Amino acid sequence: MSGYLWARDLNLDYVGSALPEDTDGVFALASDAESVEVRKRAIVRLPATEDERDDTSVGILRSHVDRARKKRPATAIEFRLPLDHPRFDHTPASEVLRSAVLDGSLGAELQRLEAGGDYVAVHVRRPARENEIGPNTHPDRWLTSEWYADLIVRIRALDELSRLPIRVYSLGDPKSFAPLSEVAGVHLHLNGERDRDFVELSAARLLVAAPSSFSFNAALVSRGAVLARAPWWHHIPDAGRWTHMGGSGSFSEPSLKRALAESAALRLRNVEEN
């Protein structure tokens, strides 16, 4: 997404690359990588800059692009960003990311789920590998089961959500989620298949995103309302179908109602267009 957005800012075609972990083709990312013969393509590496919030970043990159084009006016050029070049606001890539999923191996399943019964999806970030994330190593990202149970009670207080089933997606031993399983209407979806979980998160009427790229990306693909903790290291909007929640899980009920209404209108437009 960072590469796509920087290419857009620089008026360049985005070539992109394959996602090595996407073994089943969930993301059908368009690529023109083979449209130019390798022997006729020059490689120019762009410098590292701050993210797009720094007013100088685009100017620095554009100057390198312009200089390379002047030196090689008749040559096709491939510009490469540094590894993990920073980008704060990923939300403008939402449409292209959603299109990639709709064109991918589970696109029809996403549409089927969105057309089915409404539900609330809650992502609880837990380690996929030993020593990956924990309350001591990542206290800023580790939220307890009790924290989520309290949040669900607050969500249930809204009339629009009071009767919807709530699905909790995570990894680990069911015993560690006892405070959640004891809440009426909560269904645990633990240790599921990664790609299937991603699509089910994306299809929810309301997605409660964890401090995690997994559910943040699902929120970008989604057309549902999103409740996410802010601040985070990427931009979390507090407009449209997005709503901020604070560190304690507090949120503005009018803001969440606005997000639900915006989401409903967006879904209706998608149905009409299709």
C-alpha positions, 0 to 999 in steps of 0.5 A, a space after each residue: 500500500 505504501 508503494 501504491 500511494 507513493 506511486 500515485 503521489 509521483 504520477 507513476 504507474 505502480 508495478 508492485 510485487 508478489 506477496 510471498 505469504 499469499 499462497 492461495 491468491 487472496 489478493 489479486 494485485 494487478 501488476 505491469 511488471 512484465 510489460 517492459 522488457 528487463 533489458 530495456 528497463 533502468 533501475 533507479 533507487 529512490 532515497 529514504 524520506 519521512 512519511 507523507 506528513 513531512 512536506 519535503 518528502 514528496 518534493 525530494 522523491 519527485 526531484 529524483 524522478 525528474 532527474 532520472 527522466 532527464 538523464 534517460 529520456 528514451 529509457 523505461 525506468 523502474 523506480 524502487 523505494 527503500 524497504 518499508 518506506 514509511 506511509 502514515 495514512 493507508 486509507 486512500 488505498 482502501 479501494 484498490 485493496 478491496 478490489 484485489 480481494 474481490 478479484 482474488 480467490 475468496 472474493 465471491 465468499 466476501 460478497 456472500 458473507 456481506 449479503 448474509 446476516 449481520 454480525 459484529 467481528 472482534 479481533 483479539 491480537 494474540 501471538 502466532 509464534 512463540 515470543 511474538 507478542 505479549 503483555 510484557 513485550 508489547 504492552 501497547 498492543 496487548 489488550 486483555 480479555 476483560 478489556 474486550 468483555 467490557 467493550 462488548 458490553 458498551 457495544 451491546 448498549 446500542 440499539 442497532 447492535 444489541 441483538 447481533 451475534 458477536 464473533 471473537 477471532 483470535 488464537 490460543 486456548 479457549 480458557 484464556 478467553 473465558 471472560 468473553 465466552 461468558 458474555 451472552 451472544 459471543 461466539 469464539 472463533 479461535 485458531 481458524 484458517 488465516 485467509 478465511 478469518 480475514 474475509 470474515 472480519 472484512 464482511 462484518 457489520 461492525 469490525 472491532 479492529 485490534 492494534 494489528 495490521 491483520 484486522 486493520 487491513 481487513 478494515 480497509 477492505 471492509 464496507 462495514 463500520 470500524 471501531 479502532 483504538 487511536 492513536 496508532 502507528 497508522 492513521 485511524 480516521 474518526 469520520 465516515 464509517 470509522 470511529 475512534 476508541 480510547 485506550 480504555 475502550 471508550 467511544 462516542 455513541 453518536 460517532 459509532 451511530 454515524 459510522 453505522 449509518 455511513 456503512 449502511 449507505 455505502 453497502 446500499 450503493 455497492 448493491 445498486 452498482 452491482 
